[in-house]
Amino acid sequence: MLVEKINPSGYIAISSNANDTGLRAVTVTVTSPTGKTTTAQVYRSNVGGTQQPISTDATFVTWVGCTLKLGTNTPSTTGVSLSNHAEDQ
């Protein structure tokens, strides 16, 4: 997992000593046993999108999980609730 400070005007990473805008990009990369790599990225803000009044339709991710099944074994599910703020790494 990688957490980076982001410049909101261009959605590009900024250095750790740059002016903090409160916006973070959280990137998670997983690799399957066969070597296939999958990456997911989300943006989080220190003002919290779900804490602000919503004037239009919106979707928020509040939980991320996965289900794994090997052969005929019972599937195993795990996940995590997402906090509203990303922490610096």
PDB file of N, CA, C and O in Angstrom:
ATOM      1  N   MET A   1       0.847  -1.166   0.000  1.00  0.00           N
ATOM      2  CA  MET A   1       0.000   0.000   0.000  1.00  0.00           C
ATOM      3  C   MET A   1       0.899   1.237   0.000  1.00  0.00           C
ATOM      4  O   MET A   1       1.918   1.289   0.688  1.00  0.00           O
ATOM      5  N   LEU A   2       0.491   2.226  -0.788  1.00  0.00           N
ATOM      6  CA  LEU A   2       1.230   3.482  -0.895  1.00  0.00           C
ATOM      7  C   LEU A   2       0.258   4.634  -0.689  1.00  0.00           C
ATOM      8  O   LEU A   2      -0.791   4.676  -1.333  1.00  0.00           O
ATOM      9  N   VAL A   3       0.587   5.566   0.195  1.00  0.00           N
ATOM     10  CA  VAL A   3      -0.217   6.766   0.425  1.00  0.00           C
ATOM     11  C   VAL A   3       0.638   7.964   0.044  1.00  0.00           C
ATOM     12  O   VAL A   3       1.739   8.140   0.564  1.00  0.00           O
ATOM     13  N   GLU A   4       0.118   8.799  -0.880  1.00  0.00           N
ATOM     14  CA  GLU A   4       0.868   9.958  -1.354  1.00  0.00           C
ATOM     15  C   GLU A   4       0.052  11.237  -1.189  1.00  0.00           C
ATOM     16  O   GLU A   4      -1.167  11.230  -1.356  1.00  0.00           O
ATOM     17  N   LYS A   5       0.731  12.335  -0.860  1.00  0.00           N
ATOM     18  CA  LYS A   5       0.086  13.643  -0.873  1.00  0.00           C
ATOM     19  C   LYS A   5      -0.151  14.024  -2.334  1.00  0.00           C
ATOM     20  O   LYS A   5       0.691  13.770  -3.196  1.00  0.00           O
ATOM     21  N   ILE A   6      -1.307  14.636  -2.603  1.00  0.00           N
ATOM     22  CA  ILE A   6      -1.695  14.937  -3.980  1.00  0.00           C
ATOM     23  C   ILE A   6      -2.026  16.416  -4.135  1.00  0.00           C
ATOM     24  O   ILE A   6      -2.619  17.026  -3.245  1.00  0.00           O
ATOM     25  N   ASN A   7      -1.635  16.989  -5.279  1.00  0.00           N
ATOM     26  CA  ASN A   7      -2.022  18.341  -5.653  1.00  0.00           C
ATOM     27  C   ASN A   7      -3.394  18.241  -6.320  1.00  0.00           C
ATOM     28  O   ASN A   7      -3.510  17.596  -7.362  1.00  0.00           O
ATOM     29  N   PRO A   8      -4.448  18.863  -5.749  1.00  0.00           N
ATOM     30  CA  PRO A   8      -5.793  18.695  -6.297  1.00  0.00           C
ATOM     31  C   PRO A   8      -6.000  19.345  -7.663  1.00  0.00           C
ATOM     32  O   PRO A   8      -6.947  18.991  -8.365  1.00  0.00           O
ATOM     33  N   SER A   9      -5.149  20.279  -8.055  1.00  0.00           N
ATOM     34  CA  SER A   9      -5.347  20.919  -9.358  1.00  0.00           C
ATOM     35  C   SER A   9      -4.918  20.026 -10.512  1.00  0.00           C
ATOM     36  O   SER A   9      -5.402  20.197 -11.631  1.00  0.00           O
ATOM     37  N   GLY A  10      -4.023  19.081 -10.265  1.00  0.00           N
ATOM     38  CA  GLY A  10      -3.587  18.209 -11.349  1.00  0.00           C
ATOM     39  C   GLY A  10      -3.614  16.739 -10.984  1.00  0.00           C
ATOM     40  O   GLY A  10      -3.263  15.887 -11.800  1.00  0.00           O
ATOM     41  N   TYR A  11      -4.034  16.431  -9.743  1.00  0.00           N
ATOM     42  CA  TYR A  11      -4.052  15.061  -9.239  1.00  0.00           C
ATOM     43  C   TYR A  11      -2.721  14.359  -9.473  1.00  0.00           C
ATOM     44  O   TYR A  11      -2.666  13.225  -9.950  1.00  0.00           O
ATOM     45  N   ILE A  12      -1.634  15.077  -9.117  1.00  0.00           N
ATOM     46  CA  ILE A  12      -0.301  14.496  -9.207  1.00  0.00           C
ATOM     47  C   ILE A  12       0.324  14.507  -7.818  1.00  0.00           C
ATOM     48  O   ILE A  12       0.004  15.358  -6.988  1.00  0.00           O
ATOM     49  N   ALA A  13       1.219  13.555  -7.575  1.00  0.00           N
ATOM     50  CA  ALA A  13       1.882  13.449  -6.276  1.00  0.00           C
ATOM     51  C   ALA A  13       2.781  14.653  -6.043  1.00  0.00           C
ATOM     52  O   ALA A  13       3.404  15.169  -6.971  1.00  0.00           O
ATOM     53  N   ILE A  14       2.839  15.096  -4.781  1.00  0.00           N
ATOM     54  CA  ILE A  14       3.723  16.198  -4.402  1.00  0.00           C
ATOM     55  C   ILE A  14       4.687  15.693  -3.335  1.00  0.00           C
ATOM     56  O   ILE A  14       4.430  14.676  -2.691  1.00  0.00           O
ATOM     57  N   SER A  15       5.786  16.395  -3.152  1.00  0.00           N
ATOM     58  CA  SER A  15       6.793  15.955  -2.184  1.00  0.00           C
ATOM     59  C   SER A  15       6.250  16.080  -0.765  1.00  0.00           C
ATOM     60  O   SER A  15       5.326  16.851  -0.508  1.00  0.00           O
ATOM     61  N   SER A  16       6.828  15.319   0.146  1.00  0.00           N
ATOM     62  CA  SER A  16       6.355  15.295   1.524  1.00  0.00           C
ATOM     63  C   SER A  16       6.527  16.640   2.225  1.00  0.00           C
ATOM     64  O   SER A  16       5.813  16.922   3.187  1.00  0.00           O
ATOM     65  N   ASN A  17       7.460  17.475   1.764  1.00  0.00           N
ATOM     66  CA  ASN A  17       7.665  18.778   2.407  1.00  0.00           C
ATOM     67  C   ASN A  17       6.914  19.906   1.692  1.00  0.00           C
ATOM     68  O   ASN A  17       7.060  21.073   2.055  1.00  0.00           O
ATOM     69  N   ALA A  18       6.105  19.560   0.672  1.00  0.00           N
ATOM     70  CA  ALA A  18       5.326  20.568  -0.048  1.00  0.00           C
ATOM     71  C   ALA A  18       4.123  20.990   0.797  1.00  0.00           C
ATOM     72  O   ALA A  18       3.786  20.343   1.789  1.00  0.00           O
ATOM     73  N   ASN A  19       3.491  22.072   0.390  1.00  0.00           N
ATOM     74  CA  ASN A  19       2.312  22.575   1.078  1.00  0.00           C
ATOM     75  C   ASN A  19       1.222  21.491   1.088  1.00  0.00           C
ATOM     76  O   ASN A  19       0.810  21.021   0.027  1.00  0.00           O
ATOM     77  N   ASP A  20       0.758  21.097   2.271  1.00  0.00           N
ATOM     78  CA  ASP A  20      -0.214  20.009   2.405  1.00  0.00           C
ATOM     79  C   ASP A  20      -1.612  20.507   2.073  1.00  0.00           C
ATOM     80  O   ASP A  20      -2.114  21.434   2.707  1.00  0.00           O
ATOM     81  N   THR A  21      -2.242  19.886   1.073  1.00  0.00           N
ATOM     82  CA  THR A  21      -3.594  20.253   0.662  1.00  0.00           C
ATOM     83  C   THR A  21      -4.652  19.391   1.335  1.00  0.00           C
ATOM     84  O   THR A  21      -5.842  19.690   1.234  1.00  0.00           O
ATOM     85  N   GLY A  22      -4.238  18.320   2.025  1.00  0.00           N
ATOM     86  CA  GLY A  22      -5.181  17.437   2.685  1.00  0.00           C
ATOM     87  C   GLY A  22      -5.709  16.334   1.797  1.00  0.00           C
ATOM     88  O   GLY A  22      -6.519  15.524   2.248  1.00  0.00           O
ATOM     89  N   LEU A  23      -5.275  16.275   0.541  1.00  0.00           N
ATOM     90  CA  LEU A  23      -5.730  15.240  -0.390  1.00  0.00           C
ATOM     91  C   LEU A  23      -4.672  14.153  -0.493  1.00  0.00           C
ATOM     92  O   LEU A  23      -3.484  14.447  -0.623  1.00  0.00           O
ATOM     93  N   ARG A  24      -5.107  12.884  -0.435  1.00  0.00           N
ATOM     94  CA  ARG A  24      -4.190  11.747  -0.523  1.00  0.00           C
ATOM     95  C   ARG A  24      -4.655  10.782  -1.609  1.00  0.00           C
ATOM     96  O   ARG A  24      -5.852  10.637  -1.859  1.00  0.00           O
ATOM     97  N   ALA A  25      -3.700  10.130  -2.244  1.00  0.00           N
ATOM     98  CA  ALA A  25      -3.986   9.007  -3.133  1.00  0.00           C
ATOM     99  C   ALA A  25      -3.530   7.748  -2.398  1.00  0.00           C
ATOM    100  O   ALA A  25      -2.384   7.659  -1.959  1.00  0.00           O
ATOM    101  N   VAL A  26      -4.424   6.788  -2.268  1.00  0.00           N
ATOM    102  CA  VAL A  26      -4.100   5.522  -1.627  1.00  0.00           C
ATOM    103  C   VAL A  26      -4.086   4.465  -2.728  1.00  0.00           C
ATOM    104  O   VAL A  26      -5.099   4.238  -3.390  1.00  0.00           O
ATOM    105  N   THR A  27      -2.932   3.818  -2.920  1.00  0.00           N
ATOM    106  CA  THR A  27      -2.770   2.821  -3.967  1.00  0.00           C
ATOM    107  C   THR A  27      -2.462   1.471  -3.337  1.00  0.00           C
ATOM    108  O   THR A  27      -1.545   1.344  -2.526  1.00  0.00           O
ATOM    109  N   VAL A  28      -3.244   0.461  -3.723  1.00  0.00           N
ATOM    110  CA  VAL A  28      -3.035  -0.901  -3.239  1.00  0.00           C
ATOM    111  C   VAL A  28      -2.771  -1.785  -4.453  1.00  0.00           C
ATOM    112  O   VAL A  28      -3.539  -1.773  -5.415  1.00  0.00           O
ATOM    113  N   THR A  29      -1.690  -2.545  -4.407  1.00  0.00           N
ATOM    114  CA  THR A  29      -1.330  -3.462  -5.487  1.00  0.00           C
ATOM    115  C   THR A  29      -1.236  -4.869  -4.925  1.00  0.00           C
ATOM    116  O   THR A  29      -0.575  -5.101  -3.912  1.00  0.00           O
ATOM    117  N   VAL A  30      -1.901  -5.809  -5.589  1.00  0.00           N
ATOM    118  CA  VAL A  30      -1.826  -7.219  -5.187  1.00  0.00           C
ATOM    119  C   VAL A  30      -1.361  -8.038  -6.375  1.00  0.00           C
ATOM    120  O   VAL A  30      -1.615  -7.686  -7.527  1.00  0.00           O
ATOM    121  N   THR A  31      -0.674  -9.138  -6.083  1.00  0.00           N
ATOM    122  CA  THR A  31      -0.179 -10.032  -7.119  1.00  0.00           C
ATOM    123  C   THR A  31      -0.695 -11.432  -6.849  1.00  0.00           C
ATOM    124  O   THR A  31      -0.561 -11.944  -5.738  1.00  0.00           O
ATOM    125  N   SER A  32      -1.291 -12.060  -7.872  1.00  0.00           N
ATOM    126  CA  SER A  32      -1.826 -13.414  -7.742  1.00  0.00           C
ATOM    127  C   SER A  32      -0.688 -14.422  -7.740  1.00  0.00           C
ATOM    128  O   SER A  32       0.435 -14.082  -8.111  1.00  0.00           O
ATOM    129  N   PRO A  33      -0.956 -15.646  -7.333  1.00  0.00           N
ATOM    130  CA  PRO A  33       0.089 -16.677  -7.370  1.00  0.00           C
ATOM    131  C   PRO A  33       0.636 -16.928  -8.775  1.00  0.00           C
ATOM    132  O   PRO A  33       1.753 -17.423  -8.927  1.00  0.00           O
ATOM    133  N   THR A  34      -0.151 -16.586  -9.807  1.00  0.00           N
ATOM    134  CA  THR A  34       0.319 -16.772 -11.180  1.00  0.00           C
ATOM    135  C   THR A  34       1.091 -15.567 -11.703  1.00  0.00           C
ATOM    136  O   THR A  34       1.570 -15.572 -12.837  1.00  0.00           O
ATOM    137  N   GLY A  35       1.212 -14.521 -10.859  1.00  0.00           N
ATOM    138  CA  GLY A  35       1.997 -13.351 -11.244  1.00  0.00           C
ATOM    139  C   GLY A  35       1.194 -12.198 -11.810  1.00  0.00           C
ATOM    140  O   GLY A  35       1.773 -11.169 -12.158  1.00  0.00           O
ATOM    141  N   LYS A  36      -0.138 -12.335 -11.916  1.00  0.00           N
ATOM    142  CA  LYS A  36      -0.961 -11.240 -12.428  1.00  0.00           C
ATOM    143  C   LYS A  36      -1.072 -10.167 -11.351  1.00  0.00           C
ATOM    144  O   LYS A  36      -1.397 -10.459 -10.200  1.00  0.00           O
ATOM    145  N   THR A  37      -0.798  -8.917 -11.738  1.00  0.00           N
ATOM    146  CA  THR A  37      -0.823  -7.793 -10.811  1.00  0.00           C
ATOM    147  C   THR A  37      -2.077  -6.952 -11.049  1.00  0.00           C
ATOM    148  O   THR A  37      -2.428  -6.645 -12.189  1.00  0.00           O
ATOM    149  N   THR A  38      -2.741  -6.590  -9.962  1.00  0.00           N
ATOM    150  CA  THR A  38      -3.917  -5.726 -10.025  1.00  0.00           C
ATOM    151  C   THR A  38      -3.703  -4.559  -9.070  1.00  0.00           C
ATOM    152  O   THR A  38      -3.264  -4.752  -7.936  1.00  0.00           O
ATOM    153  N   THR A  39      -4.013  -3.352  -9.526  1.00  0.00           N
ATOM    154  CA  THR A  39      -3.833  -2.152  -8.719  1.00  0.00           C
ATOM    155  C   THR A  39      -5.146  -1.394  -8.620  1.00  0.00           C
ATOM    156  O   THR A  39      -5.870  -1.249  -9.606  1.00  0.00           O
ATOM    157  N   ALA A  40      -5.447  -0.908  -7.410  1.00  0.00           N
ATOM    158  CA  ALA A  40      -6.621  -0.058  -7.195  1.00  0.00           C
ATOM    159  C   ALA A  40      -6.148   1.217  -6.511  1.00  0.00           C
ATOM    160  O   ALA A  40      -5.273   1.183  -5.645  1.00  0.00           O
ATOM    161  N   GLN A  41      -6.739   2.347  -6.910  1.00  0.00           N
ATOM    162  CA  GLN A  41      -6.354   3.623  -6.317  1.00  0.00           C
ATOM    163  C   GLN A  41      -7.608   4.418  -5.976  1.00  0.00           C
ATOM    164  O   GLN A  41      -8.560   4.470  -6.755  1.00  0.00           O
ATOM    165  N   VAL A  42      -7.591   5.041  -4.789  1.00  0.00           N
ATOM    166  CA  VAL A  42      -8.684   5.919  -4.367  1.00  0.00           C
ATOM    167  C   VAL A  42      -8.087   7.219  -3.852  1.00  0.00           C
ATOM    168  O   VAL A  42      -6.926   7.261  -3.446  1.00  0.00           O
ATOM    169  N   TYR A  43      -8.871   8.260  -3.871  1.00  0.00           N
ATOM    170  CA  TYR A  43      -8.466   9.547  -3.319  1.00  0.00           C
ATOM    171  C   TYR A  43      -9.261   9.797  -2.044  1.00  0.00           C
ATOM    172  O   TYR A  43     -10.466   9.553  -1.996  1.00  0.00           O
ATOM    173  N   ARG A  44      -8.578  10.286  -1.014  1.00  0.00           N
ATOM    174  CA  ARG A  44      -9.211  10.612   0.268  1.00  0.00           C
ATOM    175  C   ARG A  44      -8.834  12.042   0.628  1.00  0.00           C
ATOM    176  O   ARG A  44      -7.748  12.516   0.291  1.00  0.00           O
ATOM    177  N   SER A  45      -9.746  12.723   1.319  1.00  0.00           N
ATOM    178  CA  SER A  45      -9.529  14.120   1.682  1.00  0.00           C
ATOM    179  C   SER A  45      -9.656  14.296   3.180  1.00  0.00           C
ATOM    180  O   SER A  45     -10.370  13.544   3.843  1.00  0.00           O
ATOM    181  N   ASN A  46      -8.961  15.293   3.715  1.00  0.00           N
ATOM    182  CA  ASN A  46      -9.059  15.554   5.142  1.00  0.00           C
ATOM    183  C   ASN A  46     -10.381  16.197   5.529  1.00  0.00           C
ATOM    184  O   ASN A  46     -10.677  16.316   6.718  1.00  0.00           O
ATOM    185  N   VAL A  47     -11.183  16.614   4.557  1.00  0.00           N
ATOM    186  CA  VAL A  47     -12.508  17.146   4.866  1.00  0.00           C
ATOM    187  C   VAL A  47     -13.572  16.066   4.768  1.00  0.00           C
ATOM    188  O   VAL A  47     -14.724  16.303   5.133  1.00  0.00           O
ATOM    189  N   GLY A  48     -13.212  14.890   4.286  1.00  0.00           N
ATOM    190  CA  GLY A  48     -14.106  13.746   4.276  1.00  0.00           C
ATOM    191  C   GLY A  48     -15.329  13.930   3.404  1.00  0.00           C
ATOM    192  O   GLY A  48     -16.246  14.672   3.755  1.00  0.00           O
ATOM    193  N   GLY A  49     -15.342  13.262   2.281  1.00  0.00           N
ATOM    194  CA  GLY A  49     -16.464  13.368   1.354  1.00  0.00           C
ATOM    195  C   GLY A  49     -17.788  12.981   1.971  1.00  0.00           C
ATOM    196  O   GLY A  49     -18.802  13.604   1.658  1.00  0.00           O
ATOM    197  N   THR A  50     -17.826  11.971   2.844  1.00  0.00           N
ATOM    198  CA  THR A  50     -19.096  11.531   3.403  1.00  0.00           C
ATOM    199  C   THR A  50     -19.553  12.420   4.548  1.00  0.00           C
ATOM    200  O   THR A  50     -20.654  12.229   5.064  1.00  0.00           O
ATOM    201  N   GLN A  51     -18.736  13.391   4.963  1.00  0.00           N
ATOM    202  CA  GLN A  51     -19.140  14.291   6.029  1.00  0.00           C
ATOM    203  C   GLN A  51     -19.718  15.595   5.478  1.00  0.00           C
ATOM    204  O   GLN A  51     -20.219  16.418   6.245  1.00  0.00           O
ATOM    205  N   GLN A  52     -19.656  15.789   4.181  1.00  0.00           N
ATOM    206  CA  GLN A  52     -20.135  17.014   3.570  1.00  0.00           C
ATOM    207  C   GLN A  52     -21.566  16.823   3.063  1.00  0.00           C
ATOM    208  O   GLN A  52     -21.952  15.703   2.729  1.00  0.00           O
ATOM    209  N   PRO A  53     -22.357  17.894   3.002  1.00  0.00           N
ATOM    210  CA  PRO A  53     -23.704  17.787   2.424  1.00  0.00           C
ATOM    211  C   PRO A  53     -23.610  17.317   0.981  1.00  0.00           C
ATOM    212  O   PRO A  53     -22.742  17.763   0.231  1.00  0.00           O
ATOM    213  N   ILE A  54     -24.491  16.428   0.599  1.00  0.00           N
ATOM    214  CA  ILE A  54     -24.484  15.878  -0.757  1.00  0.00           C
ATOM    215  C   ILE A  54     -25.635  16.512  -1.529  1.00  0.00           C
ATOM    216  O   ILE A  54     -26.801  16.307  -1.192  1.00  0.00           O
ATOM    217  N   SER A  55     -25.304  17.286  -2.570  1.00  0.00           N
ATOM    218  CA  SER A  55     -26.340  17.968  -3.344  1.00  0.00           C
ATOM    219  C   SER A  55     -26.706  17.212  -4.614  1.00  0.00           C
ATOM    220  O   SER A  55     -27.701  17.542  -5.260  1.00  0.00           O
ATOM    221  N   THR A  56     -25.921  16.206  -4.982  1.00  0.00           N
ATOM    222  CA  THR A  56     -26.210  15.402  -6.161  1.00  0.00           C
ATOM    223  C   THR A  56     -26.012  13.937  -5.806  1.00  0.00           C
ATOM    224  O   THR A  56     -25.496  13.614  -4.737  1.00  0.00           O
ATOM    225  N   ASP A  57     -26.422  13.060  -6.701  1.00  0.00           N
ATOM    226  CA  ASP A  57     -26.197  11.634  -6.481  1.00  0.00           C
ATOM    227  C   ASP A  57     -24.711  11.359  -6.378  1.00  0.00           C
ATOM    228  O   ASP A  57     -23.919  11.903  -7.147  1.00  0.00           O
ATOM    229  N   ALA A  58     -24.329  10.515  -5.428  1.00  0.00           N
ATOM    230  CA  ALA A  58     -22.919  10.203  -5.227  1.00  0.00           C
ATOM    231  C   ALA A  58     -22.782   8.783  -4.707  1.00  0.00           C
ATOM    232  O   ALA A  58     -23.706   8.239  -4.103  1.00  0.00           O
ATOM    233  N   THR A  59     -21.632   8.195  -4.943  1.00  0.00           N
ATOM    234  CA  THR A  59     -21.308   6.874  -4.434  1.00  0.00           C
ATOM    235  C   THR A  59     -20.028   6.975  -3.631  1.00  0.00           C
ATOM    236  O   THR A  59     -19.057   7.585  -4.080  1.00  0.00           O
ATOM    237  N   PHE A  60     -20.017   6.380  -2.442  1.00  0.00           N
ATOM    238  CA  PHE A  60     -18.836   6.393  -1.595  1.00  0.00           C
ATOM    239  C   PHE A  60     -18.444   4.962  -1.285  1.00  0.00           C
ATOM    240  O   PHE A  60     -19.304   4.129  -0.999  1.00  0.00           O
ATOM    241  N   VAL A  61     -17.158   4.670  -1.340  1.00  0.00           N
ATOM    242  CA  VAL A  61     -16.656   3.356  -0.954  1.00  0.00           C
ATOM    243  C   VAL A  61     -16.338   3.410   0.531  1.00  0.00           C
ATOM    244  O   VAL A  61     -15.498   4.199   0.962  1.00  0.00           O
ATOM    245  N   THR A  62     -17.011   2.568   1.317  1.00  0.00           N
ATOM    246  CA  THR A  62     -16.781   2.556   2.761  1.00  0.00           C
ATOM    247  C   THR A  62     -16.238   1.221   3.239  1.00  0.00           C
ATOM    248  O   THR A  62     -15.885   1.081   4.410  1.00  0.00           O
ATOM    249  N   TRP A  63     -16.166   0.224   2.338  1.00  0.00           N
ATOM    250  CA  TRP A  63     -15.672  -1.095   2.701  1.00  0.00           C
ATOM    251  C   TRP A  63     -15.038  -1.716   1.470  1.00  0.00           C
ATOM    252  O   TRP A  63     -15.565  -1.583   0.366  1.00  0.00           O
ATOM    253  N   VAL A  64     -13.911  -2.392   1.650  1.00  0.00           N
ATOM    254  CA  VAL A  64     -13.239  -3.087   0.555  1.00  0.00           C
ATOM    255  C   VAL A  64     -12.951  -4.499   1.029  1.00  0.00           C
ATOM    256  O   VAL A  64     -12.478  -4.700   2.148  1.00  0.00           O
ATOM    257  N   GLY A  65     -13.235  -5.473   0.185  1.00  0.00           N
ATOM    258  CA  GLY A  65     -12.989  -6.853   0.580  1.00  0.00           C
ATOM    259  C   GLY A  65     -12.811  -7.746  -0.623  1.00  0.00           C
ATOM    260  O   GLY A  65     -12.906  -7.311  -1.771  1.00  0.00           O
ATOM    261  N   CYS A  66     -12.553  -9.000  -0.333  1.00  0.00           N
ATOM    262  CA  CYS A  66     -12.415  -9.968  -1.412  1.00  0.00           C
ATOM    263  C   CYS A  66     -12.807 -11.346  -0.898  1.00  0.00           C
ATOM    264  O   CYS A  66     -12.768 -11.616   0.302  1.00  0.00           O
ATOM    265  N   THR A  67     -13.183 -12.207  -1.829  1.00  0.00           N
ATOM    266  CA  THR A  67     -13.499 -13.597  -1.532  1.00  0.00           C
ATOM    267  C   THR A  67     -12.559 -14.462  -2.358  1.00  0.00           C
ATOM    268  O   THR A  67     -12.447 -14.284  -3.571  1.00  0.00           O
ATOM    269  N   LEU A  68     -11.881 -15.403  -1.696  1.00  0.00           N
ATOM    270  CA  LEU A  68     -10.952 -16.304  -2.372  1.00  0.00           C
ATOM    271  C   LEU A  68     -11.459 -17.735  -2.259  1.00  0.00           C
ATOM    272  O   LEU A  68     -11.937 -18.154  -1.205  1.00  0.00           O
ATOM    273  N   LYS A  69     -11.350 -18.477  -3.348  1.00  0.00           N
ATOM    274  CA  LYS A  69     -11.730 -19.883  -3.330  1.00  0.00           C
ATOM    275  C   LYS A  69     -10.664 -20.683  -4.069  1.00  0.00           C
ATOM    276  O   LYS A  69     -10.319 -20.376  -5.210  1.00  0.00           O
ATOM    277  N   LEU A  70     -10.150 -21.707  -3.406  1.00  0.00           N
ATOM    278  CA  LEU A  70      -9.144 -22.577  -4.010  1.00  0.00           C
ATOM    279  C   LEU A  70      -9.760 -23.944  -4.214  1.00  0.00           C
ATOM    280  O   LEU A  70     -10.154 -24.603  -3.251  1.00  0.00           O
ATOM    281  N   GLY A  71      -9.844 -24.373  -5.458  1.00  0.00           N
ATOM    282  CA  GLY A  71     -10.407 -25.685  -5.752  1.00  0.00           C
ATOM    283  C   GLY A  71     -11.842 -25.790  -5.274  1.00  0.00           C
ATOM    284  O   GLY A  71     -12.659 -24.905  -5.530  1.00  0.00           O
ATOM    285  N   THR A  72     -12.149 -26.897  -4.567  1.00  0.00           N
ATOM    286  CA  THR A  72     -13.511 -27.120  -4.080  1.00  0.00           C
ATOM    287  C   THR A  72     -13.674 -26.687  -2.625  1.00  0.00           C
ATOM    288  O   THR A  72     -14.718 -26.940  -2.024  1.00  0.00           O
ATOM    289  N   ASN A  73     -12.669 -26.043  -2.052  1.00  0.00           N
ATOM    290  CA  ASN A  73     -12.743 -25.581  -0.662  1.00  0.00           C
ATOM    291  C   ASN A  73     -13.788 -24.485  -0.509  1.00  0.00           C
ATOM    292  O   ASN A  73     -14.143 -23.817  -1.480  1.00  0.00           O
ATOM    293  N   THR A  74     -14.272 -24.304   0.701  1.00  0.00           N
ATOM    294  CA  THR A  74     -15.213 -23.233   1.010  1.00  0.00           C
ATOM    295  C   THR A  74     -14.539 -21.882   0.796  1.00  0.00           C
ATOM    296  O   THR A  74     -13.397 -21.689   1.214  1.00  0.00           O
ATOM    297  N   PRO A  75     -15.234 -20.945   0.149  1.00  0.00           N
ATOM    298  CA  PRO A  75     -14.640 -19.621  -0.061  1.00  0.00           C
ATOM    299  C   PRO A  75     -14.328 -18.926   1.264  1.00  0.00           C
ATOM    300  O   PRO A  75     -15.034 -19.115   2.255  1.00  0.00           O
ATOM    301  N   SER A  76     -13.275 -18.128   1.271  1.00  0.00           N
ATOM    302  CA  SER A  76     -12.886 -17.343   2.433  1.00  0.00           C
ATOM    303  C   SER A  76     -13.032 -15.871   2.073  1.00  0.00           C
ATOM    304  O   SER A  76     -12.507 -15.422   1.053  1.00  0.00           O
ATOM    305  N   THR A  77     -13.748 -15.114   2.914  1.00  0.00           N
ATOM    306  CA  THR A  77     -13.988 -13.698   2.657  1.00  0.00           C
ATOM    307  C   THR A  77     -13.325 -12.862   3.740  1.00  0.00           C
ATOM    308  O   THR A  77     -13.377 -13.201   4.922  1.00  0.00           O
ATOM    309  N   THR A  78     -12.703 -11.771   3.326  1.00  0.00           N
ATOM    310  CA  THR A  78     -12.116 -10.827   4.269  1.00  0.00           C
ATOM    311  C   THR A  78     -12.295  -9.421   3.729  1.00  0.00           C
ATOM    312  O   THR A  78     -12.499  -9.236   2.529  1.00  0.00           O
ATOM    313  N   GLY A  79     -12.220  -8.431   4.602  1.00  0.00           N
ATOM    314  CA  GLY A  79     -12.363  -7.058   4.160  1.00  0.00           C
ATOM    315  C   GLY A  79     -12.042  -6.096   5.279  1.00  0.00           C
ATOM    316  O   GLY A  79     -11.708  -6.494   6.395  1.00  0.00           O
ATOM    317  N   VAL A  80     -12.149  -4.825   4.954  1.00  0.00           N
ATOM    318  CA  VAL A  80     -11.841  -3.783   5.934  1.00  0.00           C
ATOM    319  C   VAL A  80     -12.734  -2.571   5.672  1.00  0.00           C
ATOM    320  O   VAL A  80     -12.972  -2.203   4.521  1.00  0.00           O
ATOM    321  N   SER A  81     -13.221  -1.959   6.742  1.00  0.00           N
ATOM    322  CA  SER A  81     -13.956  -0.689   6.615  1.00  0.00           C
ATOM    323  C   SER A  81     -12.925   0.410   6.403  1.00  0.00           C
ATOM    324  O   SER A  81     -11.869   0.418   7.036  1.00  0.00           O
ATOM    325  N   LEU A  82     -13.241   1.329   5.511  1.00  0.00           N
ATOM    326  CA  LEU A  82     -12.324   2.420   5.221  1.00  0.00           C
ATOM    327  C   LEU A  82     -12.597   3.584   6.144  1.00  0.00           C
ATOM    328  O   LEU A  82     -13.737   4.028   6.284  1.00  0.00           O
ATOM    329  N   SER A  83     -11.545   4.076   6.773  1.00  0.00           N
ATOM    330  CA  SER A  83     -11.709   5.276   7.602  1.00  0.00           C
ATOM    331  C   SER A  83     -11.839   6.473   6.683  1.00  0.00           C
ATOM    332  O   SER A  83     -11.570   6.371   5.486  1.00  0.00           O
ATOM    333  N   ASN A  84     -12.240   7.583   7.219  1.00  0.00           N
ATOM    334  CA  ASN A  84     -12.487   8.751   6.400  1.00  0.00           C
ATOM    335  C   ASN A  84     -11.218   9.521   6.041  1.00  0.00           C
ATOM    336  O   ASN A  84     -11.245  10.374   5.154  1.00  0.00           O
ATOM    337  N   HIS A  85     -10.124   9.233   6.711  1.00  0.00           N
ATOM    338  CA  HIS A  85      -8.891   9.977   6.466  1.00  0.00           C
ATOM    339  C   HIS A  85      -7.746   9.021   6.173  1.00  0.00           C
ATOM    340  O   HIS A  85      -7.584   8.010   6.857  1.00  0.00           O
ATOM    341  N   ALA A  86      -6.962   9.333   5.170  1.00  0.00           N
ATOM    342  CA  ALA A  86      -5.758   8.558   4.873  1.00  0.00           C
ATOM    343  C   ALA A  86      -4.623   9.069   5.742  1.00  0.00           C
ATOM    344  O   ALA A  86      -4.512  10.270   5.985  1.00  0.00           O
ATOM    345  N   GLU A  87      -3.787   8.166   6.208  1.00  0.00           N
ATOM    346  CA  GLU A  87      -2.637   8.557   7.015  1.00  0.00           C
ATOM    347  C   GLU A  87      -1.382   8.588   6.155  1.00  0.00           C
ATOM    348  O   GLU A  87      -1.243   7.800   5.220  1.00  0.00           O
ATOM    349  N   ASP A  88      -0.475   9.496   6.473  1.00  0.00           N
ATOM    350  CA  ASP A  88       0.813   9.544   5.769  1.00  0.00           C
ATOM    351  C   ASP A  88       1.610   8.302   6.102  1.00  0.00           C
ATOM    352  O   ASP A  88       1.540   7.788   7.218  1.00  0.00           O
ATOM    353  N   GLN A  89       2.362   7.827   5.139  1.00  0.00           N
ATOM    354  CA  GLN A  89       3.221   6.662   5.343  1.00  0.00           C
ATOM    355  C   GLN A  89       4.637   7.119   5.532  1.00  0.00           C
ATOM    356  O   GLN A  89       5.532   6.295   5.721  1.00  0.00           O
TER     357      GLN A  89
END
